[in-house]
Amino acid sequence: MNLTVEQKESIRLRYLEVDTSNVADVLDNLNLLQQGLAADFRPYPETCKRLAGWAYTIRGQMTPYAQGGDDDKMAACQGLSPGEISVWSGNGEGICYFGELIALGMKERGCVGALLDGGIRDVRWLGEHQFPVFARYKTSVQSIGRWKVNAWQIPVYLRGHDGSNVTVRPGDFILADEDGGIVIPVEIVESVLIEAERLTVIEKNIRTEIASGLSLAEALKKYGHV
């Protein structure tokens, strides 16, 4: 899918105005039933409410190695571009994949947040820098000497809403908010957005009319199920 930088940013900003619940409903109607992320992906800090961007994938694994840093992690982070979200995966239970300093480096490259099937630390400082993160847990235990990046910009797996895996490919779209996270395949990112925007308008109209005295039954009769 060939989109200009301007088109991609326009799509990203429009996704920030729709809810994951509407996007999930659109994907269900397309019979894409395995796009929702597990419920334990949460915003860090809690003041981080929304995350939207194009997936830049990073994968790692538990690997004992000498102290001094992970050169592959540094190399992977150098490839990030504006409007992208770093998506981290790998078998590193209990390990922090990254913290404040790496986040600052990613932000300098235009990265708009991170999604981790793993842990983070420096939560307070991530909030101070307004770098949005959704992760499964927080931990003080660093990755150096324990967990190492072994690939980037390849398809990766994240935990899904029902215990199965959700595939995230480079360039897919990530949306997360108070209700959870979801992955939109890049091939349908625009059509899903248009339909989610349509549902958003309907919901806004329903809320307005109910606030003005219309009953729920009357609203459902007028607008149908949303």
PAPA-665152 format. One record per residue: residue in three letters; x, y, z of N, C-alpha, C in turn. Coordinates in steps of 0.02 Angstrom, whole numbers, plus 50000, padded with zeros to 5 digits. Example, Ala and Ser with C-alpha at 12.3 -4.5 7.8 and 13.67 -1.06 7.14 Angstrom:
BEGIN
ALA506604971650390506154977550390506604983550390SER506424988850354506844994750357506455000250394
END
This chain:
BEGIN
MET500434994150000500005000050000500455006250000ASN500425010049947500855015849940500495022149961LEU500685024750018500415031050043500975035950054THR500835042250041501335047350054501395048550129VAL501925051850149502015053550220501425057550245GLU501195062250205500635066450224499985062450231GLN499875057750185499275053550189499295049150252LYS499865046350267499925042150326499805046050390GLU500055052150393499945056150453499215058250459SER498895059750403498185061450404497775055550431ILE497915049650407497565043650431497695042650506ARG498305043450527498475042550598498075047450642LEU498045053650623497685058650662496935057250663ARG496665054850608495955053150607495805047250652TYR496255042350655496145036650700496135038850773LEU496485044150790496475046550858495785049150879GLU495345050150831494675052750845494145047350847VAL494335040950837493845035550841494045030850898ASP493565026950922493675022350978493855015350953THR494245011850993494415004950976493785000550972SER493285002151011492674998051010492344998350941ASN492315004150910492025004650843492455001150792VAL493115001950798493564998550752493494990950758ALA493434988550820493354981350831492714978850798ASP492174982750803491544980750771491614980450696VAL491964985250667492064985250595492454979050574LEU492984977450611493384971550594492974965150602ASP492554964850653492114958950660491664958150599ASN491394963650575490944963350517491324961050454LEU491984961850455492394959450399492644952350412ASN492404949250466492594942550486493344942150506LEU493614947650529494294947750556494224947850632LEU494184941950661493974941150730494544940650780GLN495164940650756495734939550801496204945550802GLN495944951550800496374957550797496444961150864GLY496034959250913496064962550977496614959951022LEU496934964351059497484962451103497224960451172ALA497634956751209497444954351275497274960151322ALA496844958651370496604963951416497144966651461ASP497704963051469498224965551515498704970451483PHE498594972351420498954978151392498634984451421ARG499034988451456498774994251491499195000551475PRO498905006451484499285012551471499755014051529TYR500355016151512500855018351562501145025051540PRO501095030151584500685030251645499945030251629GLU499525030251681498805029951669498535036051632THR498905041551635498695047551599498765046851524CYS499115041751501499155040251430498495037051409LYS498105040451370497435038151353497385034951284ARG497795037151236497705034651168498385033651134LEU498395028751091498995027151053498785025450982ALA499085028650933498905027350864499515028350820GLY499675023450778500245024150734500375017750695TRP500865018350651501055012850606501575008450640ALA501495001950634501904997250671502614996750644TYR503094997450689503794995950676503974990450726THR504094984450701504124978650745504844977050768ILE504894974850831505534972850862505404966450901ARG505854961550892505784955150927506414953450966GLY506324950251023506904948251063506784941651099GLN507294939351135507224933151173507694933251233MET507544928951281507974928151339508644925151317THR509184928851328509854926651307510374929551355PRO510694925451396511224928151440511794931051398TYR512024936951416512594939951381512934944951428ALA513514947351408513904951651451513574958451460GLN513694961551517513444968251530513764973151480GLY513414978651469513704983651425513234986151371GLY512644983051366512164985451318512014980551262ASP511484982051226511244977851171511294981851106ASP511824980451068511934984151007511374983250956ASP511084977150954510544975950907509924980050925LYS509794980950990509234985151011509344992250987MET509944994750995510095001550973510025002150897ALA510254997150860510204997250787509474997050766ALA509074992850799508364992350781508014999050790CYS508165002450845507825008750860508025014350811GLN508585013650779508805018750731508375018950668GLY507995013550656507595013250595506905016450599LEU506715018650659506055021550668505955028050628SER505345029050605505175035050565504585038650597PRO504465044850579503905048650606503235045050595GLY502815045250647502155042250643502135034850660GLU502715031850674502735024750689502715023450764ILE502485017450781502485014950849502955008950852SER503395008850900503825002950909503414997450943VAL503384991650911502994985950935503474980550956TRP503484978851020503984974351049503674967651067SER504024962251048503784955551063504374951151084GLY504214945351113504744940751131504634937651200ASN505004932351213504904928551275505344931451331GLY505134937151357505524940351409505124941751471GLU504724936851494504274937951550504654940651611GLY504394946151639504694949151697505254954051683ILE505414955051619505974959251599505714965851570CYS506074971251584505934977651554506264977951485TYR505864979051433506144979451365506474986151352PHE506194991451380506514997951373506245002851425GLY506595008451432506385013651480506475020551450GLU506595025351494506585032351476507065034251420LEU507695032151424508195034651377508065032151306ILE507885025751299507725023151232507105026651206ALA506615027751249506005031251228506175038251201LEU506635041751236506825048451213507155048051144GLY507585043051134507895042151068507395040751014MET506885036751029506365035250981505945041550966LYS505805045351019505405051451009505775056350965GLU506425056750972506825061250929506755059450855ARG506625053150841506555050850772505835051450746GLY505395054150788504705054950767504235049350788CYS504505044450824504095038950849503555041850895VAL502935039350889502375042150925502135037750983GLY502525032751001502345028551058502605021551051ALA502425017351099502655010451100502115005751124LEU502124999651098501674994251119502104988251135LEU502064985751197502514980451220502144974451246ASP502284968651216502054962351245502594960251296GLY502674964551346503194963751395503174969651442GLY503764971251472503764976251525504164982551509ILE504014987751548504374994051544504554996451614ARG504985001451617505125004851680505185012351666ASP505345016251717505385023551711504705026551693VAL504175023651721503495025651702503375033051715ARG503595035451772503485042551787503805047051735TRP504395045251714504765049551666504475048951596LEU504215043051579503875042451514503275047351512GLY502935047951569502385052651573502615059851568GLU503175061351600503455068151597503625070051525HIS503865065151487504065066451417503485065751369GLN502885064151395502285063251354502405058351297PHE502695052651316502815047251268502325041651285PRO501805040751245501285035851263501515028651254VAL501365024451303501565017451302500975013151326PHE500845007651290500415002351315500854996151323ALA500834993151381501244987251395500854982451440ARG501124976451448500774971551491500954972251564TYR501544975051580501724975951650502304980851656LYS502444982951717503034986951731503484983151778THR504134984351773504624980851814505264984951817SER505624984451872506264987951877506834983951847VAL506714977651827507244973151804507424974551731GLN508034976851719508244978651651508374972551608SER508404973851542508524968351495509264966651487ILE509704971451501510424970351489510664964151526GLY510994959751489511234953451516510724947951519ARG510084949551502509544944651510509154943551445TRP508964948951413508504948651355508804952751299LYS508814950051239509174953251184508744953451121VAL508774959051086508434959651022508764955150971ASN508354951450932508644946950882508364948250811ALA507884952750805507624954350737507174960450742TRP507094963850686506634969450683506354970150613GLN505794973450609505424974350546505264967650512ILE505014963050554504754956550531504064955650563PRO503644951050538503014949650573503164946850643VAL502774949250691502854946850760502164944950787TYR502174941450844501554939350877501474942950944LEU500864945350957500694948151022500104944151051ARG500044944151116499494940551148498824943651129GLY498364939251109497704941551088497184941251142HIS496594943951127496064944651177495814937951204ASP495874932551165495614926051186496154920951200GLY496774923351208497334918851222497714916651160SER497434917851101497804916251040498274922051023ASN498634921350969499114926550949498804931250897VAL499004937550900498844942450848499484943950810THR499464943150745500044944650704500074952150690VAL500664955050700500784962050683501354962250632ARG501214964950574501724965650522501964972850518PRO502574973850496502794980750485502304984450441GLY502084990350463501624994350424500904993450441ASP500724988150480500034987650505499904993550551PHE499264994650568499095000550609498894998250678ILE499145001950729498995000450799498555006050827LEU498025004050860497595008750896497465006050966ALA497565010251016497425008151085497125014051123ASP496655012551168496355017751209496135014551275GLU495665017851310495445015451376495135008451373ASP494885006451315494564999851309495044994251289GLY495644995951268496124990751248496474992451183GLY496804987451155497184988551093496944984051037ILE497054986250976496834982450917497324983650860VAL497374978750815497834979050758497424979050694ILE497544984050652497174984650588497654983050531PRO497524977850492497954976250435498014982150388VAL498614983350363498744989250323498324989450260GLU498154983550232497794983450169497094986550175ILE496814986550235496134989050243496104995050291VAL496674998050304496695003250356496235009150339GLU496195011050276495775016750257495025014950259SER494845009250232494135007350231493865006150301VAL494275003250345494065002350415493965009050449LEU494415013750435494365020450465493725023950443ILE493565023650380492965027050354492345024350388GLU492305017750396491715014750428491705016350503ALA492285016350535492305018050606492105025350617GLU492295029750571492085036650576491325037350568ARG491035033350523490315033450514489955031350579LEU490195026050610489905023750673489985028950728THR490555032250728490685037450778490185043050774VAL490025045250713489525050550703488845048350728ILE488655042050713488005039550736487975039550812GLU488515037150844488515036950917488465043850948LYS488815048650918488765055550943488055058250937ASN487725056650882487035058950873486575055750924ILE486685049250938486275045750987486365048851056ARG486985050251075487115053251141486775060051147THR486815063951093486515070651094485755070251101GLU485445065651064484715065251066484475062251132ILE484835057451160484645054751226484705060151280ALA485235064151275485325069651322484765074751316SER484465075051257483915079851246483235076851261GLY483215070651283482585067651304482345061651265LEU482675059951210482475053951172482625047751214SER482165042951214482275036751251482765032251213LEU483065027651250483525022851217483155018851165ALA482545016651180482165012751132482035016651068GLU481865023051077481745027251018482385028450979ALA482945029151014483585030250980483785024150940LEU483685018150970483855012050934483405011050873LYS482775012950880482315012350824482525017050768LYS482765022950787482955027950737483615026350703TYR484105024150744484785023350718484995016150708GLY484635011450739484825004550734485385002950783HIS485594996750783486124994450829486794997150807VAL487184999750855487865002050840488334999350894
END
